[in-house]
C-alpha cells in the first residue's frame, strides 16, 4: 500500500483510497472538490487552513494500513 505523505496532493491521497475523504473532512480539509485539490499538497492546504498536517497524515496512514 502506498504511504501517505504531506507532499502528496489532495487528489493523490483520495486516489490511494476514497475512504480517506472522511478523514480529510474531519480535519477541516473541505477542499475535496476544489480546483486546488489537483495541485495543492496536504502541507500547503494545512498551512492555509491551520491544520496539524502531521497528525492528519498519521491518521490517513493508519486508515490504509
C-alpha positions in Angstrom: 0.0 0.0 0.0 1.2 3.5 -0.8 2.3 5.6 2.1 0.6 9.0 2.5 3.0 11.9 2.8 2.4 15.6 3.4 3.8 16.4 -0.1 1.0 14.5 -1.8 -1.8 16.4 -3.4 -5.3 16.0 -2.0 -6.3 14.2 -5.2 -3.4 11.8 -4.9 -4.5 10.9 -1.3 -8.0 10.3 -2.4 -6.6 8.2 -5.3 -5.0 5.9 -2.8 -8.4 5.1 -1.2 -11.6 7.1 -1.5 -12.5 6.3 2.2 -9.7 8.8 3.2 -12.0 11.6 2.2 -13.8 11.2 5.5 -10.5 11.8 7.4 -9.7 14.8 5.3 -13.1 16.3 6.0 -12.8 15.6 9.7 -9.6 17.6 9.8 -11.2 20.6 8.1 -10.0 19.8 4.5 -13.2 20.8 2.9 -11.5 21.5 -0.4 -12.0 18.0 -1.7 -13.8 19.2 -4.9 -11.9 22.5 -5.1 -9.7 23.1 -8.1 -6.8 23.5 -5.7 -7.1 19.8 -4.8 -5.4 19.0 -8.1 -2.2 20.7 -7.3 -2.1 21.7 -3.6 -0.3 19.4 -1.3 -1.5 18.4 2.2 1.2 20.6 3.7 0.2 23.6 1.6 -3.5 23.1 2.4 -2.8 22.5 6.0 -0.9 25.8 6.3 -3.7 27.7 4.7 -6.4 26.1 6.9 -4.4 25.9 10.1 -4.4 22.1 10.2 -2.0 19.9 12.1 -0.8 18.0 9.0 1.5 15.6 10.8 -1.4 14.3 12.9 -3.7 14.1 9.9 -1.1 12.1 7.9 -0.7 9.7 10.8 -4.5 9.0 10.7 -4.5 8.7 6.9 -1.7 6.1 7.0 -3.4 4.2 9.9 -6.6 4.0 7.8 -4.8 2.4 4.8 -2.6 0.1 6.9 
